[in-house]
C-alpha cells in the first residue's frame, strides 16, 4: 500500500467510525494534487461526493475577506492602520463601539475587543446595529479573542472602501480570476452545482439538518458572509492554497504581491501557547516547522485547511456532519506525516508544573455557555463543565464536561477525549484568573 493509499484508507475508516456521511480531503505536494473522497452528500438522496462537491466552508471564508482587504490596501483604498470609523462613520453611533480606536488590523487579527459571537446568538439578519448589545471584553488592541463579528465589520469596510458589495469584490477580485466557478455565498447561485447537505449524527445514523443553526435559511445571512458564508469545494480550496504561494490569477497576472501575502501570513498577536494570529490566518509551529491554516464550522459542516510553506504542502478537508472535525483531524495528521514529514500532536501535559488550581476555578461567560472550572481528580487538572447561558437568542447544544491538564503555567489541554483537543489559557496571576481564553475565545470570570 502506498502512502496515498494509506491516506485514502484513513479517510474511509475515520468517516465510517464517526458515521460521517460525506468527507472529501485534498492534498498538494508541490504541483501534484491528490483528492480522496468517501460517502455521499445527502443521506436521503444518496450521491457520491467528489473533489467538486460544494460544502459550506465556514470560517475559511475569513481568509478570502483578509485577501480582499489586502487587495484594497495595495490599491490605496484602505490601510491596515485605518480606524474603522474612517470607513463606517455611523457604526459608533449605532452600536457604541469605539470605532476610532478599533483599526482594520485589529478586526483582521481578532483584537476588536467585543464579543465576537454576538451576532450568531442574536441574529445577523439584524445587521451590525445588533452589536450595540455586544459585551465589551477589552479595549481594541489590548487583548485577543476570536471574532466572527469582527469580520462582519470587515465585510462592511470592504464594501465601503471598494464601492461595491463584499460579495461582488470577492467574486470579481478572487473567485473568478482563480477559476473558482461554482463557489459563492448564495443558495440560488450554488444550487445548480453538486452541493452536500448538512447532517447531524445521532446513535450512529446521519440525519439531514433542516433549518438548524443560527441562520434563517440554509445560506448564512449577508452580514455573516465575510466571517463564514463561503460555499466551495476541495478543488476550489486547493486552488486557494496555490494562490497563497504566488498570488497569481489563472492567467498569470498578479492579484497580490509577495509582500502582501507575507503580511497576511505573518504573526500579529499571540492567542495562547499553541496559536498565533496573522491577518486572520492561524499560525502554528510543529517542532520548528511553521504552518498557516484555518478551520471552519457551520451547522452540519466542518472544514479544515492547512499549508506548510517550507514543505510545499497543503491539506484541505471538508465534511457534511456536525462531528466531522474528528475525521478532518485524523486525515490531516496522516497527510502531514506522509506529505510534509510533520508530526502534529496535541500539547503534552507537564506533571512537574506547580499549579495553583484554586486560582483558576470559577465560572466564566462565553457567548454560547457558562464554563464552570473545578478541580480535577488528579493533581494539576481541572474539569471544564459547560452550562446554559440564559439569553433570548440562539444557543447550540451544550458540550459534555471535559478534563484538562496544564502544559504551561497558564495553559491547559483537554485529555482523554476521542475528538480534537480543546486549548485554554487563563489570565496570568497571582490573583484569581480574570478570564479564560477557551479555544481562542475570551470568557470573563463571573462574580461569585
Secondary structure, 3 states (H helix, E strand, C coil): CCHHHHHHHHHHHHHHHHCCCEEEEEEEECCEEEEEEEEECCCCCCCECCCCCEEECHHHHHHHHHHHHHHHHHCCCCCCCCEHHHHCCCHHHHHCCCCCCCEHHHHHCCCCCECCCHHHHHCHHHCHHHHHHCCECCCCCCCCCCCHHHHHHHHHHHHHHHCCCHHHHHHHHHHCCCCCCCCECCHHHHCCCCECCCEEEECCEEEECCCCCCCCCCCCCHHHHHHHCCEECHHHHHHHHHHHHHCECCCCCECCCHHHHHHHHCCCEECCCCCEECCCCEEEEECCEEEEEEEEEECCEEEEEEEEHHHCEEEEEEECCCCHHHHHHHHHHHHHHHHHCCCCCCCCCCCCCCCCHHHHCEEEECCCCEEEEEECCCCCEEEEEEECCCCCCCCCCCCCCEEEEECCCCEEEEECCCCCCCEEEECCCCCCCCEEEECCEEEEECCC
